[in-house]
Amino acid sequence: QVQLVESGGGLVQPGGSLRLSCAASGTIFSRDVMGWYRQAPGKQRELVAALTSNEDTRYADSVKGRFTISRDNAKNAVYLQMNSLKPEDTAVYYCNLVQARWGNTFTYWGQGTRVTVSS
């Protein structure tokens, strides 16, 4: 059973930085896609960034140039470095893992970590 645990959220002033971490346990392969989503109050959950095994990355337009996703396959971990934070980045951030196994797709979520950008 895969479990994802996020950490690193908190309160930060506009223009500040935070680094989110996600530790995955269970059977994880480097080919699995790991990423981050966020959900702001009253809005749908949206993709922030994703990283594939061959290091292809995908970012939401709103975070390009400010956020960087990375992963450490030896630690089964994925990170999100967030710089130049804006109030509109305020949301609960969720770690996501997608596995393709035996013709099926399995999706896992962490419990979320709250990021608040405010002065």
Beta strands, then each sheet from edge to edge (+ up, - down):
strand 1: 3-7
strand 2: 10-12
strand 3: 18-25
strand 4: 33-39
strand 5: 46-51
strand 6: 57-59
strand 7: 67-72
strand 8: 77-82
strand 9: 91-101
strand 10: 104-109
strand 11: 113-117
sheet 1: 1+ 3- 8+ 7-
sheet 2: 2+ 11+ 9- 4+ 5- 6+
sheet 3: 2+ 11+ 9- 10+
end
